[in-house]
């Protein structure tokens, strides 16, 4: 006989789905508290879960994002950390090879000492598809971002060691950025 049953939402590691307090009827996403009462944990919004992991893909695909009930998902595709002003997730996102798009960062003039005389190269460069997403609850609490890098139709890199470092563009090219 089934005495109790609960459907668990998609979650990232480091979180548990448990009764708000031992014996309570409300369920919450909490920080893990092994061998301790649930009241010892604190409520956190779990980051959204992306349907595909970072990596190489031979063709474009549709990405889905799941989050815990009662949250709204916002996402960005430029490396910036999403906010409630970012794209609202309403359904699958088309992930594709972005290499034909404008060279936004390669066209930045403030990356060289002689920036006034610098003429950026306009030849298209290979580009990964960077997606970052956050979940926001009704109280305005925001999860940590989920981040993924997708290399679509870039077989020439498969045999290479590839590292993807994702940073908010302002942290790179802003007034106090490292460039």
C-alpha positions, 0 to 999 in steps of 0.5 A, a space after each residue: 500500500 502506498 502511504 505517501 507519494 510526491 513528484 520531485 521537480 528537476 534539481 541540481 546537485 546539492 539540493 534536496 526536495 523535502 518537507 519544509 519541516 519534519 512532518 509538515 505538509 509543504 514541500 520545498 527545495 532545500 540545501 542538503 542536511 544529511 542526518 539532520 532535521 529539515 528545518 536545519 536547511 534553508 530554502 533555495 531556488 534550484 538552478 534551472 535544468 537544461 535538457 542538453 549538456 554542454 558539448 559538441 553537437 552535429 546539428 541544430 537542436 531544440 533545448 528545453 529548460 525545467 525549473 521547480 514549480 512556481 518559478 519563472 525562467 529567464 535566459 541570455 545568449 550573450 554570456 551575461 547573467 540573466 535577470 528578470 529583464 532577460 528573455 522569458 523562457 516560454 518554450 524550446 530554444 533553437 540551438 544552432 551554429 552562430 558563426 555566421 552572426 556578427 563578430 560582437 566581441 572581435 569588433 571591440 576596439 578597446 582590446 588593444 593599446 592603440 585602440 584609436 587606430 585599431 580596425 577590427 577584423 570583420 571576417 566571421 569567426 567560429 562561435 559557440 552558443 552560450 546559454 545562461 538561465 536563472 529561475 525566479 520565484 514569486 518573492 523575487 528570489 533568484 537561483 544561481 545561473 545554469 550555464 552551458 556552451 554548445 558547439 554546433 556543427 564544428 567537427 574540426 574542434 572535436 579532436 582538440 582540447 577545448 575550454 569554454 570560459 563564460 563571463 559577463 561581457 561587462 566583466 571583460 569589456 566594461 569600464 572595470 573589465 579585464 580588457 
